[in-house]
Amino acid sequence: MPPPSERAGKQAAAQQAVDILHEIATILNTHLDRRTLSICISMIENGVNPEALAIVIKELRKRGQEIELEAAAAAAGVSTVPTRRR
């Protein structure tokens, strides 16, 4: 196990990297908070394909928006299930 000073140095460097990447993510309007960005970085460092990860994030956001719309419609008493025409 590395000495505490070395661990602290690595932790500070990692935090600085996350801060820089968060600034870039903010400029690019990714809507990723620091925690989510840190998780994504960790996943990529552990071998997850970045493009596949981006696709999954986009799909999760899309599905989340659909669920929010369905919940809002349900609260308003509107059906979101398409009706069949005869």
Secondary structure, 3 states (H helix, E strand, C coil): CCCHHHHHHHHHHHHHHHHHHHHHHHHCCCCCCHHHHHHHHHHHHCCCCHHHHHHHHHHHHHHHHHHHHHHHHHHHCCCCCCCCCC
